[in-house]
Amino acid sequence: MLRRLGRFVFWLIAVLLALVAAAFAIANRSPVAVRLDPAPFVLKAPLYVITLGTLALGMAIGLIVTWPALARWRSAAHQRAHSVALLEDELARLNRGRAAAARSTAVAIVPGAGPSA
C-alpha cells in the first residue's frame, strides 16, 4: 500500500513539474543571445531552451560525478545480497537436516503396548 502511494506521489510531482516546464517554455519563447566571454561565438536561442538545457547539462554533470561513488555502494550491496542468499541456502539445508533427524528419531507411542512388568 505504501509503495503504491509512493508511486502515486512520484508521478503526481513529475506531472506537475512537466506542466510547470511547459508553462515556462510557452511564456519564454522569445530568442535571447548568450555570449560566453572568452569564446568567440554567440548562442541565439529561446530562453526556455537555454534554461532547460542548462538544467539538463547540470544534471548530467552531477550524474557523471556521483556515478563512481554510487558504483561502490552498488557493488557492496550486490556482495551482501550474494552472502545473504548463501546463508539462506545453508539455513534451509540445516533445517531440512534437522527435520529429517527428528523424523528418524521419532518413536511411535501405541497405547497399551508399553513394557510389561
N, C-alpha and C positions, 0 to 999 in steps of 0.2 A: 504494500500500500504506500509506504513512504517512498519507495523507488518510483512509483508512478507519479506521485506528487512532485518529486524532484524533476522528472522528465517534463511534466507539465509546466513547472516554473521555468525550466531552461528554455523551452520553446516559446513560452509567453514573452520572456525577456528578449529572445532572439528576434521574434516578430516585431516587438516594439522598437528594438534598435534598427531593424531594417526599415521600418516606417519613418523613423527619425532621419536615417540616412537618405531615404528617398525625398523627404520633405526638404532636407538641406540641399540636395542636388537640384531640385526644382527651383528653389529660391536663389541659388547662386550659379546661374548659367552663364553669366557674362564672363568674357575672357579677361584674364589678367596676365601680366608679364612678370615672370620670376627670373631674376638675374642673380647668378652665383658669382660674386665679385671676382675671384681670381680666374674663373673660367670665362672664355670669350664669347659664350653663347647666352641667348635669352630664350627661355621657355615660355611660349604663349599657349595657355590652355584655360578652360573654365575653372573657376575657383574650386568647385567641388571635386574636380579630377585631381587637382594639386593636393587638396586637403586629404581626401580619401587615399590617394596614392602615397602620401607621406605617412599616413597612419598604417597602411599595409606594409610599407617598407620598414617602419619601426617594429611592427610585429614580427616580420620575417627576421630581422636582425636579432631581436630578442629570442626567437626560437633557435637560431643558429648558436647564439651564445650559451643558452641554457641546455642545449641538447647533450653535450658531453657529461654534465653533472647528472642529468636525468638518466643517462645510459648506465651510470654506475649504480643508481638505485634500482633500475630495472634488472640489471644483472644480479644484484643481491637478492631481489625478490624472486627471481627465477630459481636461484640456487636454494633458497629457503623452501620454495614450493616443491622442488625436487626432493629435498630432505624430508619434508612432511609426507610426501607420497611414499617414500621408502619406509618411514616409520609407521605409517598407516598399514602398509602391506605386512610389515613384521608383526604389528599388533593383531591383525586379522589371522595370521598364521599361528600365533601363540594362542589366541582364543579358540581356534579350531582344534589345536592340540590339547588344550585344557578340556574342551567339551568331549573329545574322543576319550581322554583318560577318565573322565567322570563316567562315561557310558560303560567303559570296560571294567571299572571297579564297582559298579552299581550291583547291589545284592537284591535279589527278589525276595520279598518277605511274603510268605504264604501262611495264612492263618491256620493254626493247628499243626503245622509241620515243624515245630521247634524241636530242640534236642529233648530226647526222652530221659527222664530221670528215674 
